[in-house]
Amino acid sequence: MSKERARRRAERLVVEEREKAARARKVARRQRRRTLIRKLAPPRLGRDGRLYHRSRRQRIGIVIVAAIAIAAVWLFIPDTALRILLTVLLVLAAPALVVVVLGRRS
């Protein structure tokens, strides 16, 4: 009877060792995958979801300058189609101009 129990215990230990080795391989594979993903992933965003931060004064200045430029277009350009075109152009070019003038900072 004790020989039978010893044999079953030995079988059980062999199975446990195989399962333990399989779990270790799975954990190692998961860790390698996480490391690779961290290397390939883009930079993480800040707490508020923005990649680059501007001060409140800079954001207000950007809005005011854009509003003045759009108001000047609508006041001094007589043709409505040209007004709309210039307004769209200002709206589309504003982010690039902000980056060029103020630069990127994290």
N, C-alpha and C positions, 0 to 999 in steps of 0.2 A: 504494500500500500504506500509506504513512504517513497519507494522508488518511482511509483506512478506520479505522486505529487511533485517530486523533484523534477521529473521529466516535463510535466505540465508547466511548472514554474520556469524551467529553462526555455521552453517554447514561448511562454508569455514574455519573458525577458527579451528574447530575440525579436519578437513582433514589436515590442515597445521601442527597442533600439532602432528598428527600421523606421517606425513612425517618427521617432525623435529626429533621425537623420533627414527624413523627408521634410519635416517642419523647419529644420535649420536651413535646408536648401531653399525652401519657399521664402523664408525670412530674408536670406541673403539676396535672392533674386529681387524681392520687393525693394530692398535697400538700394541695390544697384540701379533699379529702374527709377526710384525717387531721386537719386543723385544725378542720373542722366537728365531727367526732366528738369531739375533745378538748373543744370548747366545750360539747357537749351531754351528755357522759358524766358520771355521778355521780362524787363524789370518790373517789380511789383509797384502797384500804385500806392499812393499815400492813403491815410485814413479816410479822406473825403473823396477818393476815387480819381484824383487828378495826378498826372505824372509830374507836371511842373507847377510850382506855386508862385503866385504874384501877390504882392501886398495889396491891401485895400486901396491905398493911394494910387498904385499903378493901375488897378482895375478901373477905378473911377476915372482916372486920366484917359485910359483907352476909350472908355464909353463917351466921354466928353469930346475928345478929339474926333471920334467917328461921327458923333451927332453934329458937330460943327461942320465937318466936311460934307455930310449929306445935306445939311441945311444950306450950305453955300451952293451946292449943286442945284438944289431946287429953287434957290433965289435968283441965281445969276444965269442959268441956262434956260433959254426960252422954249426949246423943243422938248416935248414930253417924252418922246421915244429915247432921246439922248439922256434925259434925266434918269429914266428907268435903267438904261444901260450903265450909266456911271454909278448909280446907286448899287446895282448888282455887282459891278466891278469892285467898288469899295468894300462891300460886305465880303466878297470872296478873297480880296487881297489883304484885308485887315489882319488875319492871323499871321500871314507871312511877314508883313511889315512889323508887327509887334515883336516877332522873334528876331528879326534883323535889328530893330532899334534897341530893344531891351535885353536881348540875348536870352539863352536858356540857362536856367539854374535849377538845381534840385533842392 
